[in-house]
Amino acid sequence: MPTSEDVPTKDSSAVRDRSVVRSLLRLWPYVRPVRVRLFSAAFVAVLASCLGLVIPLVLKWMVDGPIADGDKGGIWLGALYLLLLGILEACLFGFRRWLVARPLAGVEAAMRADLYRHLQRLPIAFHDRWPSGQLLSRGTTDLMLLRMFLAFPLTFLLVNGTTILVGFFILLMQEWTLGLVLLAPVVPLVVLCSVFEAKYSTVARKAQDQVGDLTTVVEESVLGVRIVKGFGRHRSQAVAFRALAERLRGTELGKARLLAGIWALIMVIPEVAIGAALVLGTIQVADGHLSTGTLVAFLSTALALRWPVESIGFLLAMSQESATATERYFEVMDAEEETADTAGPAAVVRAESDGLRFEGVSFRYPDAEAGSVPVLAEVDLHIRSGETMALVGATGSGKTTLTALVPRLHEVTGGRITLDGEDITLMPRHRLRELVSVAFEEPTLFSATVGENVRMGAESADDAALARALDVAQADFVHDLPQGVHTEVGEQGLSLSGGQRQRLALARAVVGGPRFLVLDDPLSALDVHTEALVEAALRRVLEETTALVVAHRPSTVMLADRVALISDGRITAVGTHHELLRDNAEYAWLMSGADAEGEAAAEAGSDAGAEAVEGSMR
């Protein structure tokens, strides 16, 4: 089971050394289109917060004025001022929320759309390395966290910082000696926040990666529920899930402890300073050096600054998590897409209809160790125009890898592949994939209708083409579905049998009438009677196209004009089925499925062994 430890991410030292500000600045291209509303919201929030600091000044006027003089009219007037200030502050904060809600939802949608678009353009090798749960968590949880950060913490880091500066200026203006008492905790608070930031960033990254692991397990368990139930593994799956959940719980508790610790210190230290200022201020009032109204205003201002100061820990924590979410998002966005289509001239065409050629093709997976044996080595193969070539080989010989190179799901690392003489690396991908149609051994269907799944092979296919494709694939069962071709097949097509899914995948491959057809053992899940019907219909399609068919069954091989035998990543023999049966022991053994005695006979190249194979096919 892949975990976050298997994903190519930054190590812990890089996480510690990275700048939160630098990470968050990468969001600017997405924020720039809504910057006016975002800055307006910040200005409105600063204005609303500073209005709260006017209230202590009104209290000072009331205490030293109307209250001291017994002026009831002045008291009611002061109360009205306080009410109006409170209403105005509430309205401004509500206006701020309205300003940011819609544009930030748009920012999140744009980032999610870019991520999805980028994922479609990344090479297959990337998806082989990354667990799907890690990608899902980046496109959901992380982006939601970033939207929340832009809506609240980002604004209030500015708002609270400005409020604190203005508040301390007012405090120093009211009574500078008491103001200095409240400024004393600033240095220890800065040191504490710096230490907290370093520790919290590592734990935050760990927690978000573990959420990705948990998402992967849930997704795999849901998609593989038939396997889980079929083998009675629900308990072991539950144990594995619980272990990951407990690991995440432990990490989240570690985050909570760090946050609780910094929050306690941020709350206690200023409270001690306020207490000290209260004692000193009371003494000054008793000595007549300070008016009661001034002390009331001073303490009211200090209390008004409690939330801006105490929220520092919370805002820093959210900033760290958001910086981590930004890094996780851009780890995917920074992954290199499939190599760009070459803008240079196309290769010289040898002939109008030269078919499909592999010329000295070699391939090694991108993450393979340097010097390791390549999967494919110096493959030379020519499939003539209009010809069907069967590709036969033992498990792990490189058949599926070779077929994946034709539509450029992987890029060759040596040699070249041409279609009618044109190098496929010089062709725009969209044109290449219009010319080449594929059907894989493991059919993948989407949560869509039967018709929509088949038309993925050719969006412009009309109803007649759809009907022909379903007929070729012997997929008449679709007419018995509740809404026929308009029936939703459900996630992964699990509402259908394996053979039905495979037939729809075959229909998808042939619906567009492609010039080149690549089929990776397309009939493996069919019963012998259905297979015979599909083969009879498929022969008509193969007469009109150039095809490479991976085959394991003799009956599938019989669809081909010639057969290529691949062994250890090399083409070792090419010929007709009967020629290879007679002359090649490995091929005869592969086609016979014989036991040890049969293998020995095949290795001896006996005609009797070949005849036995042919007899089993009749």
C-alpha positions in Angstrom: 0.0 0.0 0.0 1.7 3.3 -1.1 2.0 6.0 1.5 3.2 9.6 1.7 6.7 8.2 2.3 6.7 6.8 -1.2 5.7 10.1 -2.8 8.5 12.2 -4.2 8.1 15.2 -1.9 10.5 17.6 -0.1 12.4 16.2 2.9 11.9 17.5 6.4 15.0 19.8 6.2 13.6 21.5 3.2 10.3 22.0 5.0 12.1 23.6 7.9 14.2 25.9 5.7 11.4 27.1 3.5 9.9 30.5 3.8 6.2 30.8 4.6 6.0 34.1 2.8 7.8 32.8 -0.3 5.5 29.8 -0.4 2.3 31.8 -0.1 3.5 34.4 -2.7 3.1 31.6 -5.3 -0.6 32.1 -4.9 -0.3 35.7 -6.3 -1.2 34.7 -10.0 -4.5 33.3 -8.8 -5.2 36.2 -6.4 -4.2 39.0 -8.8 -7.5 39.0 -10.7 -9.4 39.6 -7.4 -6.8 41.8 -5.8 -9.1 44.9 -5.8 -11.8 43.3 -3.8 -9.3 41.5 -1.5 -7.5 44.8 -0.7 -10.8 46.6 -0.3 -11.9 43.9 2.1 -8.6 44.3 4.1 -9.1 48.1 4.2 -12.7 47.7 5.4 -11.6 45.2 8.1 -8.8 47.5 9.3 -11.3 50.4 9.5 -13.8 48.3 11.4 -11.1 47.1 13.8 -9.8 50.6 14.4 -13.3 51.8 15.1 -13.2 49.4 18.1 -10.3 51.4 19.5 -12.5 54.6 19.4 -14.8 53.1 22.0 -12.3 53.4 24.9 -11.9 57.1 24.0 -15.6 57.6 24.2 -15.6 55.9 27.6 -12.8 58.2 28.8 -14.9 61.2 27.8 -18.0 59.8 29.5 -16.1 59.0 32.8 -14.2 62.2 33.1 -17.1 64.3 31.7 -20.9 63.4 32.0 -20.4 60.7 34.7 -18.2 62.9 36.9 -20.5 65.9 36.4 -23.7 63.9 36.8 -24.9 64.9 33.4 -27.6 62.4 32.4 -28.0 63.9 29.0 -24.3 63.5 28.3 -24.4 59.9 29.5 -27.3 59.0 27.1 -25.4 60.8 24.3 -22.3 58.7 25.1 -24.3 55.6 25.1 -25.7 56.5 21.7 -22.2 57.0 20.4 -21.2 53.6 21.6 -24.2 52.0 20.0 -23.6 53.6 16.7 -19.9 52.6 16.8 -20.9 49.0 17.5 -23.4 48.9 14.7 -21.0 50.5 12.2 -18.2 48.0 13.2 -20.6 45.1 12.7 -21.7 46.3 9.3 -18.2 46.9 8.1 -17.2 43.3 9.1 -20.2 42.0 7.3 -19.3 44.0 4.2 -15.8 42.6 4.3 -17.2 39.0 4.3 -19.4 39.9 1.3 -16.4 41.4 -0.6 -14.3 38.2 -0.3 -16.8 35.3 -0.5 -17.5 35.2 -4.2 -14.0 36.0 -5.6 -12.2 33.6 -3.3 -14.6 30.8 -4.3 -13.6 31.7 -7.8 -9.9 31.4 -6.9 -10.4 28.0 -5.4 -12.4 26.9 -8.5 -9.6 28.2 -10.8 -6.9 26.4 -8.9 -8.8 23.2 -8.9 -9.5 23.4 -12.6 -5.8 24.1 -13.3 -4.8 21.1 -11.2 -7.2 18.8 -13.0 -6.1 20.1 -16.4 -2.4 19.6 -15.4 -3.1 16.1 -14.1 -4.4 15.1 -17.5 -1.3 16.4 -19.2 1.2 14.7 -16.9 2.9 11.5 -18.2 1.8 8.1 -17.2 5.1 7.7 -15.2 3.9 10.4 -12.8 0.6 8.7 -12.1 2.5 5.4 -11.6 4.4 7.0 -8.7 1.7 9.0 -7.0 -1.1 7.4 -5.0 -4.5 8.8 -6.1 -5.4 9.7 -2.5 -2.5 12.2 -2.4 -3.7 13.8 -5.5 -7.3 13.9 -4.3 -6.3 15.5 -1.0 -4.4 18.2 -2.8 -7.4 19.0 -5.0 -9.9 19.1 -2.2 -8.7 19.5 1.4 -5.6 21.6 0.6 -7.5 24.0 -1.8 -10.3 24.4 0.8 -7.7 25.3 3.4 -6.1 27.9 1.0 -9.5 29.5 0.4 -10.1 29.8 4.1 -6.6 31.3 4.5 -7.2 33.9 1.9 -10.6 34.7 3.4 -9.6 35.0 7.0 -6.1 34.6 8.3 -4.4 36.5 5.5 -6.7 39.5 6.0 -6.5 39.4 9.8 -2.7 39.1 9.9 -2.8 42.6 8.4 -5.8 43.8 10.3 -4.6 42.6 13.7 -1.1 43.8 13.0 -2.4 47.3 12.2 -4.8 47.2 15.1 -1.9 46.4 17.5 0.2 49.2 16.2 -2.6 51.8 16.3 -3.6 50.5 19.8 -0.1 50.8 21.3 0.2 54.3 19.8 -3.1 55.3 21.6 -1.8 53.6 24.8 1.5 55.5 24.7 -0.4 58.7 24.0 -2.7 58.2 27.0 0.1 57.2 29.5 3.5 56.3 28.2 4.7 54.7 31.4 1.9 52.2 31.4 2.3 51.7 27.7 5.9 50.6 28.2 4.7 48.0 30.7 2.5 46.5 28.0 5.3 46.6 25.4 7.6 44.6 27.6 6.3 41.1 26.5 6.9 41.9 22.8 10.4 40.4 22.7 9.6 37.1 24.4 6.4 36.7 22.3 8.4 37.2 19.1 11.0 34.5 20.2 8.2 32.1 21.2 6.3 32.6 17.9 9.6 31.9 15.9 10.2 28.6 17.8 6.5 27.7 17.4 6.6 28.4 13.6 9.6 26.1 13.0 8.1 23.2 14.9 4.5 23.6 13.6 5.5 23.6 10.0 7.0 20.1 10.2 4.0 18.7 12.0 1.5 20.4 9.7 3.2 18.9 6.6 3.2 15.5 8.2 -0.5 15.7 9.0 -1.5 16.8 5.5 0.5 14.0 3.9 -1.2 11.5 6.2 -4.6 12.8 5.2 -3.6 11.8 1.6 -2.6 8.3 2.8 -6.0 7.9 4.5 -7.8 9.1 1.4 -5.9 6.6 -0.7 -7.0 3.7 1.6 -10.7 4.8 1.6 -10.7 5.1 -2.2 -9.0 1.7 -2.7 -11.4 0.0 -0.3 -14.4 1.5 -2.0 -13.3 0.6 -5.5 -12.1 -2.8 -4.4 -15.1 -3.6 -2.2 -15.8 -6.8 -4.1 -12.4 -8.1 -3.4 -12.6 -7.1 0.2 -15.9 -8.8 0.7 -15.1 -11.8 -1.6 -12.0 -12.7 0.5 -13.5 -11.7 3.8 -10.8 -9.1 4.4 -13.0 -6.4 5.8 -11.4 -6.9 9.3 -7.8 -6.6 8.0 -8.7 -3.6 5.9 -10.4 -2.0 9.0 -7.2 -2.7 11.0 -5.0 -1.1 8.3 -7.4 1.9 8.2 -7.4 2.2 11.9 -3.6 2.2 12.0 -3.4 5.1 9.6 -6.2 6.9 11.4 -4.4 6.5 14.7 -1.2 7.8 13.1 -3.0 10.8 11.8 -4.7 11.2 15.2 -1.3 11.2 17.0 0.0 13.9 14.6 -3.1 16.0 15.0 -2.8 15.8 18.8 0.8 16.9 18.4 -0.4 19.9 16.5 -3.0 20.6 19.1 -0.3 20.4 21.9 1.9 22.9 20.1 -1.0 25.2 19.4 -2.3 24.9 23.0 1.2 25.7 24.3 1.8 28.8 22.2 -1.8 30.0 22.8 -1.4 29.6 26.6 1.8 31.6 26.6 0.4 34.3 24.3 -2.6 34.6 26.6 -0.8 34.5 29.9 2.1 36.9 29.2 -0.1 39.8 28.0 -2.5 39.2 30.9 0.3 39.5 33.4 1.4 42.7 31.7 -2.2 44.1 31.8 -2.4 43.1 35.5 0.8 45.0 36.2 -0.5 48.0 34.3 -3.7 47.9 36.3 -1.8 48.0 39.6 0.5 50.8 38.5 -2.4 52.8 37.1 -4.5 52.4 40.2 -1.6 53.8 42.3 -1.3 56.7 39.9 -5.0 57.5 40.1 -4.8 57.3 43.9 -1.9 59.7 43.9 -3.7 62.0 41.6 -1.3 61.7 38.7 -3.8 60.0 36.4 -7.5 60.6 35.9 -10.0 57.8 36.4 -11.3 58.2 32.8 -7.8 57.8 31.4 -7.2 54.6 33.4 -10.6 53.3 32.2 -9.7 54.2 28.6 -6.2 52.7 28.9 -7.5 49.4 30.3 -10.4 49.3 27.7 -7.8 49.8 24.9 -5.6 47.1 26.4 -8.5 44.7 26.6 -9.5 45.5 23.0 -6.0 44.5 22.0 -6.3 41.1 23.7 -7.9 39.3 20.7 -5.4 40.7 18.1 -2.5 39.6 20.3 -4.0 36.2 21.3 -5.0 35.4 17.8 -1.3 35.5 16.7 -0.8 31.8 17.5 -3.9 30.8 15.7 -3.2 32.9 12.6 0.4 31.7 12.5 -0.8 28.1 12.7 -3.2 28.6 9.8 -0.5 30.4 7.8 1.8 27.4 8.3 -0.8 24.9 7.2 -1.7 27.1 4.2 2.0 27.4 3.3 2.2 23.6 3.4 -1.0 23.3 1.4 0.5 25.7 -1.2 3.7 23.6 -1.4 1.7 20.4 -1.8 -0.3 21.9 -4.6 2.7 23.2 -6.5 4.6 20.0 -6.0 2.0 18.6 -8.5 1.8 21.7 -10.6 5.6 21.9 -10.9 5.7 18.3 -12.2 6.8 18.3 -15.8 4.1 17.7 -18.4 4.4 15.4 -21.3 7.1 16.7 -23.6 5.8 19.4 -25.8 4.9 18.7 -29.4 7.8 19.4 -31.7 7.2 22.4 -33.8 9.8 21.4 -36.4 9.1 19.8 -39.8 7.7 16.3 -39.9 9.9 13.4 -40.8 10.3 12.5 -44.5 7.6 10.1 -45.5 8.9 6.9 -47.1 5.7 5.8 -48.7 2.1 6.9 -48.7 1.0 3.8 -46.7 4.1 2.5 -44.9 2.2 1.1 -41.9 3.6 1.0 -38.4 7.4 0.7 -37.8 9.5 0.2 -34.7 13.1 1.1 -35.6 15.7 0.3 -32.9 13.2 1.1 -30.2 14.5 1.0 -26.6 12.7 1.9 -23.4 13.6 2.3 -19.8 11.1 3.7 -17.2 12.1 7.2 -15.9 12.6 6.0 -12.3 14.7 3.0 -13.3 18.2 2.8 -11.8 21.0 4.0 -14.0 22.6 1.1 -15.8 19.6 -1.2 -15.3 18.4 -3.6 -18.0 16.0 -1.7 -20.3 12.4 -3.1 -20.6 12.7 -3.0 -24.4 16.0 -3.1 -26.3 16.6 -2.5 -30.0 13.1 -3.5 -31.1 12.8 -3.6 -34.9 9.3 -4.5 -36.3 7.4 -3.5 -39.4 3.6 -3.9 -39.6 2.6 -3.3 -43.2 -0.3 -1.0 -44.0 -3.6 -2.9 -43.7 -1.8 -5.8 -41.9 -2.7 -7.2 -38.5 0.3 -8.2 -36.4 -0.1 -10.4 -33.3 2.4 -9.8 -30.5 3.0 -12.9 -28.4 5.3 -13.3 -25.4 5.6 -14.6 -21.9 4.4 -12.5 -18.9 6.8 -9.6 -18.3 8.4 -9.8 -21.8 7.4 -6.2 -22.7 4.3 -6.6 -24.8 2.1 -4.0 -23.0 5.0 -1.6 -22.7 5.6 -1.8 -26.4 1.9 -1.1 -27.2 1.9 1.9 -24.8 4.7 3.5 -26.8 2.5 3.8 -30.0 0.1 6.4 -28.6 3.0 8.0 -26.6 1.7 7.0 -23.2 5.4 6.6 -22.6 8.2 8.1 -24.6 10.8 5.9 -26.3 14.3 6.3 -24.8 16.0 5.1 -28.0 15.1 4.6 -31.6 11.9 5.8 -33.1 8.3 4.7 -34.1 6.8 5.9 -37.4 3.3 5.8 -38.8 3.3 5.8 -42.6 6.9 7.0 -42.4 6.2 9.9 -40.0 8.0 10.0 -36.7 5.3 10.0 -33.9 7.4 12.3 -31.8 7.1 15.0 -34.5 3.3 14.7 -34.6 1.0 16.7 -32.4 -0.4 14.5 -29.8 -4.0 15.2 -30.7 -3.4 14.1 -34.3 -1.5 11.0 -33.2 -4.3 9.9 -30.9 -6.8 10.5 -33.7 -4.9 8.1 -35.9 -4.2 5.5 -33.2 -7.0 3.9 -31.2 -6.3 1.6 -28.2 -8.1 -1.0 -26.1 -6.4 -2.1 -22.9 -6.5 -5.5 -21.2 -8.0 -3.8 -18.1 -11.0 -1.9 -19.4 -11.8 1.4 -17.6 -15.2 2.8 -17.8 -16.4 6.1 -16.3 -19.5 7.2 -14.4 -21.4 8.0 -17.6 -23.8 6.4 -20.0 -22.9 3.5 -22.2 -23.0 5.8 -25.3 -20.7 8.4 -23.6 -18.2 5.8 -22.7 -18.0 4.4 -26.2 -17.9 7.9 -27.8 -14.8 8.7 -25.8 -13.1 6.9 -28.8 -14.6 9.4 -31.2 -16.7 12.3 -29.9 -18.1 13.0 -33.3 -19.4 9.5 -33.8 -23.1 9.4 -34.8 -25.7 6.9 -33.7 -24.9 4.7 -36.8 -21.2 4.5 -35.9 -22.1 3.8 -32.3 -24.4 1.0 -33.3 -21.7 -0.5 -35.6 -19.1 -0.4 -32.9 -21.4 -2.1 -30.4 -22.1 -4.7 -33.1 -18.4 -5.4 -33.7 -17.8 -5.8 -30.0 -20.9 -8.1 -29.7 -22.2 -5.7 -27.1 -25.9 -6.2 -27.8 -26.5 -6.6 -24.1 -26.7 -2.8 -23.9 -30.1 -3.0 -25.5 -31.4 -5.0 -22.5 -30.2 -2.3 -20.0 -33.0 -0.1 -18.5 -32.3 2.9 -20.7 -30.2 1.2 -23.4 -27.2 3.1 -24.5 -28.3 6.0 -22.2 -27.9 3.8 -19.1 -25.4 5.0 -16.5 -22.8 2.2 -16.0 -21.7 3.5 -12.6 -18.2 4.1 -11.2 -15.6 2.0 -13.0 -18.5 0.2 -14.7 -18.7 -2.2 -11.8 -22.4 -2.7 -12.4 -21.3 -4.7 -15.5 -19.5 -8.0 -15.8 -15.8 -8.1 -16.8 -16.7 -9.4 -20.2 -19.3 -6.6 -20.7 -16.8 -4.0 -19.7 -14.2 -5.4 -22.1 -16.6 -5.4 -25.0 -17.5 -1.7 -24.4 -13.8 -0.9 -24.3 -13.4 -2.7 -27.6 -16.3 -0.8 -29.0 -14.7 2.5 -27.8 -11.5 1.5 -29.7 -13.2 0.8 -33.1 -16.0 3.4 -33.0 -14.0 6.1 -34.8 -12.7 3.8 -37.6 -9.1 4.5 -36.7 -6.2 4.0 -39.3 -4.1 2.3 -36.6 -5.5 0.0 -33.9 -3.6 -1.2 -30.8 -5.3 -3.9 -28.9 -3.9 -5.3 -25.6 -5.4 -8.8 -25.2 -8.9 -7.3 -25.8 -10.8 -10.6 -25.5 -9.3 -12.1 -22.3 -12.5 -11.8 -20.3 -14.9 -13.3 -22.9 -16.3 -16.8 -22.9 -15.4 -18.9 -25.9 -18.8 -18.5 -27.7 -18.8 -14.7 -27.3 -15.1 -14.6 -28.2 -15.8 -16.4 -31.5 -18.6 -13.9 -32.4 -16.4 -10.9 -31.5 -13.5 -12.3 -33.6 -15.8 -12.9 -36.6 -17.0 -9.2 -36.4 -13.5 -7.9 -35.6 -12.0 -9.4 -38.7 -14.1 -7.0 -40.8 -12.6 -4.1 -38.9 -9.1 -5.4 -39.1 -9.3 -5.6 -42.9 -9.6 -1.8 -43.0 -6.9 -0.8 -40.5 -3.3 -1.5 -39.5 -3.4 -3.3 -36.2 -1.1 -4.5 -33.4 -2.8 -7.1 -31.2 -1.3 -8.5 -28.0 -2.5 -12.1 -27.9 -2.3 -14.9 -25.4 -4.9 -17.3 -26.9 -4.3 -19.1 -30.1 -7.8 -18.0 -31.2 -6.8 -14.4 -31.0 -3.5 -15.1 -32.8 -5.6 -16.4 -35.7 -6.9 -12.9 -36.3 -3.4 -11.8 -37.4 -1.7 -12.0 -40.7 1.6 -12.4 -39.0 3.0 -13.0 -35.5 5.9 -11.3 -33.7 7.4 -13.2 -30.7 8.9 -10.9 -28.0 11.2 -12.3 -25.4 13.1 -10.3 -22.7 12.3 -7.0 -24.4 13.5 -8.1 -27.9 11.7 -9.3 -31.0 13.1 -12.8 -31.5 11.0 -14.1 -34.3 8.4 -13.0 -36.9 6.3 -15.1 -39.1 2.9 -16.6 -39.7 1.3 -18.6 -36.9 2.0 -21.9 -38.6 5.6 -21.1 -39.4 6.3 -20.2 -35.8 4.5 -23.2 -34.5 6.7 -25.4 -36.7 10.0 -23.6 -36.2 10.0 -21.9 -32.8 9.9 -24.0 -29.6 9.2 -21.0 -27.3 6.2 -19.9 -29.4 4.9 -23.5 -29.6 5.1 -23.8 -25.8 3.4 -20.4 -25.3 0.5 -21.4 -27.6 0.1 -24.9 -26.1 0.0 -24.0 -22.4 1.7 -27.4 -21.9 3.2 -28.9 -18.8 6.8 -29.8 -18.3 6.6 -32.7 -20.8 4.9 -30.6 -23.3 7.5 -28.0 -22.8 10.3 -30.5 -23.4 8.5 -31.6 -26.6 8.1 -28.0 -27.8 11.8 -27.3 -27.1 12.6 -30.3 -29.3 10.7 -28.5 -32.0 8.6 -31.6 -32.8 6.0 -31.4 -35.5 3.8 -33.6 -33.2 3.8 -30.8 -30.7 2.8 -28.3 -33.3 0.1 -30.5 -34.5 -1.2 -30.9 -31.0 -1.4 -27.2 -30.6 -3.2 -26.8 -33.9 -5.6 -29.6 -32.8 -6.4 -27.8 -29.6 -7.4 -24.7 -31.6 -9.9 -26.5 -33.8 
